[in-house]
Amino acid sequence: MSLIGTLKGFLGITGESVANSEGFLSAADSEGINFYLSPEEFKALNAGTGEPRALLQLALFKMLEEQGSATPVANGFSVPSPVVAALKEDEAAVLMLPAPFEGTFETRIHNKTTDSAFSVELYPRLADRVPLKVKGPILHIGASQYRLTSAQLLAIQALNHHQNLNASERGEAENLRLLARLQLAKRSGMKVDLAHFESLDIRIPEKIGVTATRLADGSLQLCPAVGAGISPDDLGSRWHQLEKASDEGVLRVKDQIVLLEAEKLQAVNEVLRRQRIPASQVADFIKTPSAFIDAALVDLDLGFSLRVEGIGELQHIDFGNPDASRQDWFALGDKPMPPEIMRRLVETPEDLQTLQAKIEQAQQQGATQLQFAGENIDISNPEQVAALITELDEKFSAPQESGGQTEDDTADDEEETVTSTVILKEASERVAGLKQKLADAPHVPVDWENCARQPFDHQREGVDWMARLITAASADNPDDFYRVQGGLLADDMGLGKTYMALVAAQHYLQGRKSAGKSEKPILVVAPLSLLENWEDEVGKTFNSIPFRDIVVLQSGRDLKQYRIQGAERESQQLQSLANNDAASVKDAIRYALKVGPSAGPARLDMDRRLVLTTYQTLRDYQFSLCVIDWGMVIFDEAQNLKNVNTLQTRAAKGIKADVKILATGTPVENSLADYWCLVDTAQPGLLGDWPQFRDSWIKPILNAADEERDEVRIHIGTELRNAVGDYMLRRTKEERLTGLPVKTIISGLPQNQPGVQQMPALARMMTGSQLQAYDAAIEDYRTVRTETDTRGVALAVLSQLRGISLHPGLSDIDQLLLSVRSADDARQQMMQSAKLQVLLGILDDVRSKNEKIILFMTTKNLQRAVKLWLDKIYGLNISVINGDTKAVQTKSEELSRKQLITQFEAQSGFNILIMSPVAAGVGLTVIGANHVVHLERHWNPAKEAQASDRVYRIGQQKPVSIYLPAALHPEHDAFDVHLDRLLQGKLMLKDAVVTTEGVAESAMAKALGL
């Protein structure tokens, strides 16, 4: 019996009605389903009293609300149709929604797509053709009701939209759009017969790129790239099909139909308006394409495809190459290298990731050749290329027993070593010179008199460090590319990087004023969710604001004021300058923002102004922003610049400023390539170019034998930290922040890492149904592994063991929760889990201290269950913040993360908050809590530490305790024991630049003997 049937039988409910008598009543409308109770019932339910089903439903509604997927209404909630359709089976069962319709639909199509009378009728394929009625996400077929799937809802909504159009609006584009949506619904799982339109190939591009043809005079002819492998030749003679006055477009290309939505048509026209790049501007185009084409419309991040006139092969190349003016991009007549060369060119996982992205883009644009690592590679055989990519991926995923090289590689390696030595010597001399310039910079005292808050000692040191960078940069030759430019403020989270950066900006302005120099504007680039925080911090930091004013350069704020009304985009202006040389173009360009003396008092770049903007705005207006002579530029959450291939990173590298400060608590997130890109943005030349960096710092780790790799990583990471020297400031709270209370990490398992204490009481032996379920999962795996390929089975069993270790009934937890009517019921169910037994002991202790606690877990079913259990036991109304919760408030009735945390902290005494570690994101602080339990541990220790640190920040007044409970097996090491052991082996060092790797599923499966 299905879960829905079980629940209905359990509750004694019959029929297919959406409404049910025990929980929320419900009514579908055109927008979705409204769930409601009487005012008295709803009030009681929010106070924690009511029927188990209604309480379970309320918990689900609250989680949906926190994700922005449900809206509170009078005495209930409104859930929109797309959310209802996308509910998981167990969630739909909790809400007692009808089962999905599993049958097939058929269509009746009238007239041609070019006819305004074109229409499509949809019927369920049944013995008798019955009319189809839909209300919101509920399908009515006769007397029966069904819940639409997401694919079915897509088709129904497309039909409704088309049927509601006037005859004059039913042009070919709208008719084809309907068919395209029906085809998409079918590809997404809807069973539907589209008759003779099954074979019609309709493409709706997700993005528009660029292809280019080099003409005989050296100029480039640009063509929009619409994907699907359609060539410029096929498109070139068909652009006339687009109606200039229309906001939609249809292109017939051989046996394909390309349907351009309004935004994509705008992107196509953007490229067509700038079809010719003069030979004198080709290098500039390749280096800075967004100066010619609007990057907000056209996808420029992954380069473009190029060919020489008369040669049919398209080659994919990168934008943004700094040596574009010296490189021959057009040697396309040469025979490309076979794809097997990728084995030699791809030396790191980062190389592979970059290559995969480029291949995908190139193939979408119809390119058969790809430029990578200085070689032109043949990618004309997709199957062969895919096989090689898989081979390389497996190479980097598998352990390297011999250090990654064979005897046959020795000679080549020796030759490469000699070459690298010369390069490294030059790079070392450059680094030594830069480090000496910073060391020689005199100390200039910082004036703290205007600061409204007294700094901590570490904040004084941080501002002094930035002051020294400012002094060194001011004394250096401004025309020297390798002058002192900036540094990386990589302090641990919660040390006040925003405060320090603002005080340093004031110090910069004071220094300029005392020297009789212009007080240049200050630019802060930050994620959108942090702009408001920066604005607030200015008022909190200073007694008298040192800036002329604050401009928030963002749509909805001040962007409209500083954008030139009626002016063409910067890319369009170049069209009239097509035959000019680069110098005259620079002089003639009219920027889209009001910048420079000609803008008068309305200019953006006024002295002493603080401009706050986002990374996207920097990308979209980089031509204007890069021409401004900024004083200081501060990049907050600078890990947004870790990818050298994105336009926002290239824009950041091109910003003109006396000093650049990149602030991030995570200078290394996924790979050392992240770190190189950040340092190269802050201080070019310090670590050499990417090939130099890769040879010096990444290859030795990859080439190390398994048993030596951790030692090599530590050695390399320490050397890398020393190479950067004082251009990076990195402090941790534990070591540098005096005044913070003690933080204690307590584990139930034996530990070999410093700073973690063992408390055996936090580990509990599995018994009863939990032990039986765990053993049964292992035994089932042993039975099937001799009969089939067990790789996929092993990972499934791994997930099963993880769930059982949390609670034996987790896979069917909602049915279990329906029987919870009292605190005793809740405790009894929690006691079925060894780990939850430990949790109850921790919670009882925290309650006795009248303090607050955060429980970290990732599984949403577990979040929902723990909330309901603990609400009953402790009489609380616990909030759940998972990775889907909105970062900012978008509607007055919606709760943002910040509001939920404020509510949690505002309640006096004992309280509980449930969070996912992935929700512990940018700028989140919860110092009202001083206890943390990692009930479901993250497989990456860096993510786990980041989550813990949300309570251990400036302002925390109480000792902090981090608990790591574990479930044990009486006969062998259980899941939690193996995971803890593997996590202990991961490197987390402050004084070395290393990647903190997560535990791989394959390693965990191997440890468990799967």
Helices and strands as residue ranges (DSSP letters): H 3-11, E 25-28, E 32-36, H 39-46, H 52-66, E 71-73, E 76-80, H 81-86, H 89-94, E 105-110, E 119-124, E 132-135, E 138-141, E 144-147, H 150-163, G 167-169, H 172-187, E 192-193, G 195-199, E 201-203, E 209-214, E 220-225, H 232-236, G 239-241, E 249-253, E 256-260, H 262-272, E 276-277, G 279-281, H 282-287, G 289-291, E 304-308, E 315-317, G 339-341, H 342-345, H 349-364, E 369-372, E 375-378, H 382-397, G 407-409, H 410-440, H 457-475, E 486-489, H 497-514, E 522-525, H 528-541, E 550-553, H 559-562, H 570-573, G 574-577, H 582-588, G 597-602, E 610-613, H 615-620, H 622-627, E 630-636, G 638-641, H 647-654, E 657-663, H 672-682, H 690-693, I 694-698, H 699-702, H 706-724, G 725-727, E 728-729, H 733-736, E 743-747, E 756-758, G 760-762, E 763-765, H 768-784, H 790-806, G 810-812, H 813-817, H 823-830, H 834-848, E 852-856, H 860-874, E 879-881, H 897-906, E 911-915, G 917-919, E 931-934, H 941-948, E 960-964, E 966-968, H 975-984, H 1001-1007
